[in-house]
Amino acid sequence: MEATSTTVSRQTAWLRVIMMAIAAFIFNTTEFAPVGLLSDIAGTWSMKTAEVGLMITIYAWIVAIMSLPMMLLTRNVERRLLLAAIFILFILSHALSTIAWNFNVLVISRIGIALAHSVFWSITASLAIRVAPPGKKTQALSMLATGTALAMVLGLPLGRVIGQYLGWRSTFGVIGIAALVTLICLMRLLPKLPSEHTGSLKSLPLLFRRPALMALYLLIALAVTAHYTAYSYIEPFMEVVANVTGNGTTFLLLLFGAAGILGSILFSMLGNRFTAILLMAALAIISTSMLLLWLAAPHMLAIALLSIVWGMAVMIMGLAVQVRVLELAPDATDVAMSLLSGIYNIGIGGGALLGNQISLHFSMSQVGYAGGLIGAIAFGWCLFIFQRYPQLRVHE
């Protein structure tokens, strides 16, 4: 018989949710951490930063391709055991990252992490709901979404700070240790969680027949591709194009991350009433920030202000889209979120690859213009679908 949150104190139930949110933060932090370490990793093996940047694409696309298949393959496995298995793969892969003796070994270690990541994100939303206190499912998902989004904006600068002072290998080592501590806590806190039927291949045709949801998926693919075209190469951009020192780049990335927290607070205050307006505003700000990137580069104050508004907007965009997806697919949360994770990672990989090609064949200074242009297309698509599908504008 499954132990549920009704048989434990609310404090224990919330502790379980918090640990799941911390796990989400750790799993997403490792995806974004290399963005702040590209120059250091490239220097280790005398490579171009654009070549090293391909590992971001490889990671993201493995997560994108494997999220849904892994969810379906593991849907009958007891969840606590499955969580332990993917954490062990995650930790061992990070250990390999710290001792990688060439770039190919580093990429292999990242593939192991990506496989663990794809399984983790196929089960996390339903687990957070199941271990939450009674009547607090929405808050549990919100906490999970915030942990995810914070990794996107805080994980990168934290990884860079560690890498700058202790070397890039230490960043992966610290993530691995944090994962080990989290695993121990989860194993102590979580009860046995038999797999529940939370969607299957049969759910896919149902979701595909929801045009508003499909339109939203296309929007996030465009928006994330736009953002990561520039953001994947923000560290070498700051140092090569803007001539910002290593400490200055770290400061700007921390500023971007802190702004993300402000964005999260703003969304928690206004998100319920103004999701659509916040999403449109966020897309407009992200696009404008990238278009202004090269012009702002020589001026530290301008680039700092840009980092603040851009960081806030990215956080708001991520939260707004997750809220809408959950509203449009309440009957197949696992499958819908698995698809969202996959599509998000297609965007990350596509953006990193596009940024790589622009850096190699044109100039690092052009990544902002390329990202801004795709962002403008995403904004136009957003206006169109909000007009076409009223349910995207208002809560159902």
N, C-alpha and C positions, 0 to 999 in steps of 0.2 A: 504493500500500500504506500502511495506517495505521501511524503511529509510535505504539507503545504504551509503557506504563510499564516494560515488560521491557527496552526498548532504552536506557533512561536510568538514571542513578543514582537510588537511593532518595531522596537529598537533593533532587534536581530534582523527582521525583514528589511528594514531600511539599510542596515549594514551590508546585507547581501547585494542590494541594488547599488550602493555606493562602490562596493568592490567590483561589480560588473562594469560600472562607469569608469573606474580606474583602469580596469583591463582594456576597455575600449580605447582609453587615452593612450595606453602603452602600445597597443597593436597599431594604432594610427600614427603614433609618433615615429615608429621605426620606418614607416613609409615615407614620411616627409623629412626625416633627419638628414639623409644624404644631400638634399638640396643645399643645405648650409655648409656642406663639407666637400663639394665638388673639387674646388681648387686644391685642397689638401690631399685628397685621394689621387687626383691627377698628378700632383707633384711627387708622390711616392713612387709611381711607375713611369714618370716622364711622359704622360699622356696629355692630350688636349681635354679641357673641361667638357667640351661638347661630346667627346667620345665617352667619357665617364658618365655623362648625363643619360646615356642610353640605358643604364641599369635602372633608372627611374621608370622608363617606358616598359622594360622587360617585367619588372615587378608589378606595375599597374595592370598590364595586359594579362598576366597570369591570374591575378585576382579577378579580373573581369571575366575571363574565359571559364575559370574554375568555380566561381561562387555558386552558380545554380546547380551544376553537376554534383558538386560536393555536398550541397544541401540535400539533394535527392538521394545520393549514395549513403549518407549517414543518418537519414531521417528515422531509422529504427534503433539507433544506438542510444543507450542510456546517457543522458546529457552530462552528468557529472564526470563520468568516465571519459567521454568524448572531449570534454573541456581539458581534463588532465593530459590526454594524449596530444592535443594540439599545442598546449603550453610547453610540453616537453620537446616537441619538434621545434617550436619557436625558440626555446632557450638554447638547445644544442646548435641550431643554425646561427644564433648570435655568437656562440662560442667560436664557431668556425670563422665568422666575420672578423673576430678580433685577432685571429692568427693567420688570416688569408695571406699566402705567400706570393700570389699574383692576382691580377684583375679577374681572370676566369674563375678562380676559387671564390673570390668575393661574390661574383655573380651567382655561382652555384649556391652559396650560403643564402643569398637573397631570394633565390627560387624556393628554398626550403621555408623561409619566413613567409613568402607570398602564399604558399600552399596552406600553411597554418592560418594565415590571415583570411583566406577565402572560406575556410570552414567556420572560423570564429564568427565572421559576419553573417553566415547563413543561419546561425542559431541564437545570436545574442538578443535580438529584439524579443523573441518569444520567451527566452529565459528570464529577462528582466521583468516581463509581465507576470510570469509565474511565481517569482520569488518576492514580488512587491507586496506591501500590506494590502488588505482588502480595500477595494474601491480606489486604489492609487495607481492604477495601470498607466494612465496618461502621464502622471508625474514621473513614473519610473522611466518611461520612454523618453520624456523630456530630459531627464538626468543623463540617460545614455547618449542622447543626441548632443548634449552639451559637452560630455566627455570626448565624443568623437570630434566635434567642431573645435574644441580647445586644442586638441592634438594638432590640428591643421595650422593653427596660428601660434601656439606656444611650444609645441614639440620641436619645431625647426630651430628657433633661437636657442632653446635650452640645449639641444644637441650640438649646436655650433659653439656655445660657450664651453661645454665640456671638451669638444674637439680642439678648440683653440688653445686651451691651457694644458690638456693632457694628451692630445693627439686623437685623430679621428677614430682609431681602433677603440679607444676608451669609451667613446659615445655608444658604440654597439655593446661593449661590455657592461656599461651601466644599465642600458635597456634590458639586457639579459638578466642582470641581478634583480632589477625591479620586477621583471616578469616572474622570477623564481619566488620572491617574497609574496607577490600577488597570488601565485598558484597555491602556496602554503595556506594563505588566508582563506582563499576560496574553498579549498578542500576541507578546512575546519568549519566553515560557515554553511556551505551548501548541503542540503539533504540529497538523497538519491532522487534523480528526476527522470523517471521513465519517459521515453519519447512520446510525444503526443502528436496526433495527426494535425499538422498546422499548414496544410497546403501540399500539393503534389503537382505532377505534370498536368493534371486535369485543370489546375487553377490557371495555367498559362493562357489557354484560349479565352477564358473569362476575362482576364486582365487585358488581353490584346483587343478585346471587343469594347474597351472603354477608351474612346478617342481622346478624351480630356487627359487621361493618365498617360497615354502614348505621347501626346503633345508635350506634356510636362517632362517626360523622360528625354525627349529630343532637346527641350530647352536646357536641361541640366547638362546634357552632353556638350552642347555648344558653349554654354557658359564656363564649364570647367576646362574645356579645351582652350578657350580664350585665356582664362586666368593662368593656366600652367604653361602656356607658350612663353610668357614673360617671367612668371614666378619661379619656374624650375631653374632659371639661369640668373636669378636676382643677385646671388652672391658674387659670381664672376662679373656681372654687369656693374655692380657697385664698385668693385675694385679696378676693373679695366676701363670702363666707360666714365664712371663718375669720379674716379680717382679717390675713392673713400678708403681710409685705412682699415685694417682688419678689425680693430676695436670699433670703428665707426660703423662698419657693416653689421657687426654684432648688435650694436645699439639700435640700429634701424630695424633689424629683425625682431628684437625684443619689443620695440615700439609697435610694430605691426601686430605682434602677439597680444600685447596689453590692450591695444585697440579692439582686438577680437573679443576680449572679455567685456569691454564697453558695449560692443555690438550685441553680445549675448544678453546683457542686462536690459538694453533697449528693447530687444525682441521679447524678453519675458514680460516687459511692461506693456508693450503695444501689439505684440504678435497676434493675440486672440482677435483683436478688432480690426487690425490693419495689415493682415498678412500680404494681401495682393499689392498694396501701395508700397510696403517695405521691400517686397521682392523686386518690383519695378525700379524703385529708387536705388537698390543695391546693384542691380545690373548696370544702370546708367553710371553709377559712381565707379564701378570696377572698370568699365570700358574707358571712361574719361581718364582715370588714373593711369592706365597703361599708355593711352595716347599722349599723355603729358610727361611720361617717364623720362624720355630723352631730353626734353626741354628743361625739366627740373633737375636733371643730373648734376650740373655744375654748382647748384645752390643747396647747401645742407639744410637750411630751414624749409625750402620748398619740398625737398625729397622727404623730410621728416613729416611735414603736414600730409603729403601724399600717402605715406606709410600708414598714418592714423586713419584717414578716411577709407583707404583701400582695405585695411585690416578689418575695420568695422563692417564694411559692406560684404566682404567674403563670408564672415560669420553669419550675418543676417540672411544671406542667400542660402547657405547650407541649411539653416534651421527652418526657413520658410518652405523650402522644397520638401524637407522631411515631413513637416506638418501636413502639407497638401497631399503627399503620397499616402500617408496613413489614413487621411480622411477619404480618399478615393478608393482605397482597397482595404476596408476594415475586415473583410471576410477572408483575406489571404495575406496577412501581414508579413509572414516569413518570406513568401515568394516575391511579394512586391518590394520589400526592403532588400532582398537578395539581388533582384534586378536593378534596383537603384544603386546598390554598391557596385555591381558590375559595370553599369553605365557610367557612374562617377569615375571608375578606374579606367574605362576606355578614354574618357576625357583627360584624365591625368597623363596617361601614356601618350595619347595623341598630341597633347600640348607640349609635353617634354620632347617628343620626336620632332615636332614642328620647330620648336625653339632650337633644337640641335641642328636642323637643316639650315635654318636662317643664320645661325652663328657660324656654321662651316662655310656656306656658300655666299652669304652676303656680309653681315656684320652683327656682332653682339648688340650693337646700339639699336638695331632694327626690331628686336624682339617685342618691345612695347607697342610699336605700331602694328605689328602682325596680330598680337593679342587683342589690342584695342579694336581692330577692324572686325575680328570674329565676335568680340563682345558686342559691337554695335549690331551685328546680324542677330545675335541672341536677344538683344533688347527689342529689335523689330519683331522677331518671332513671338516674344512675350506679349507685346501689345496686341498682335494678331490673335493669339490663342485666348487671351483674356476677353477679347471682344466676341470670339467665336463660341467659347464655352463659359457661360456665366458662372457655373459651379466652381471655376478656378478663382473667381473674384470674391465669392462669399462662402461662408461656412454652410455646409449642407445641414 
